C-alpha cells in the first residue's frame, strides 16, 4: 500500500518497551519512570513519580522550562477520574 506510515517499537530482554520511533523520525525512549521524546528540534523529558503503585506526579522539562504536575481526583461530574494540576 502506497503512503503507509509505520511506527517501530524496541523492547528489552524482559519485554518492556524501551524505544518508539514515529513515522516523522521522532524517537521516544523509555527508561524506568522516565520518558524522553527526541524530535529534530527539541528534547522533552517526562519523569513520573509514584507512591507505591499509584501515580502522583509528573515533571516535564523542555529546554530550560520545567513544570511539575500533580495527579488528583477530578470533580465527580467530569468524564475522567483524574486530572493534572501544574506547578511551575
N, C-alpha and C positions, 0 to 999 in steps of 0.2 A: 504494500500500500504506500503510495507516494505521500510525503508530507507527514508521516508518522513521527511523533516525538517520543523519546524514551527516557525514563528516569532509571538510573542504575543505583543499586544498593550493594554495600560491602558489609560483611559480617565477620566477627572474630570466631575463634575456635569453639566458643561456648554458644554460638548462635545469636549473639547480641549485635544489633545494628551498630556499626561504627562509622559508616560513611554513606552519604546520599549525594548523588550527582544529578542535578536537574538538567533538562534539555538546553537551557541557556548557559550552561557551564558552571553555574553556582554550585558550590560544594558545601555540604553541611556535615560537620564532624561531631560525633557523639562520644564523649569520654566521661563515664560516671554521671555525675549530676551537672555536667557542662555540655553545652551545645554551641558550636562555633559555626556561623554562616559566613562563607567567604565568596564574595562576588568579584567582578572585575574592578569595582570601585571602592568597596568597603568591607570591613570585617565587623560582624555583630556577635558578641559573646553573651550567652544567656546562662546564668548559673541558677540552679534550682535548689531550694533549701527545704528540708523535710524535718518534721518532728515525729520520730517513729516512722510509720508508713504513710503519714499524712503530709501532703504538700502544703507549705505555709507561706513561701515567698519565692520571688524570682528577681534577680538583678540582671538588667540589660545594659550592656556597655557598647556604645557605638562611637568610635573615635575617642574624644575627650569627654563625651557625655555619658553619665551613668544615672540610672533610675532604679529604684527598688520598689517592687510591687508586692503587696501582701494579699493573700487569698482570704476571703471572708465569706460568710454565708450571705447570700443575696436576699433581697426582700421576698417574702413568700409569694407575692403575685407575679414575680418575674418568671420568665420561661426557663432560666438556668438556675442551678442550685448553688453556684458560686460566682463571685465577682472579684475583680482585682482593684486595689487601691494603690495609687502611686505616691512615693515619697522621693523627692529629689534633693 
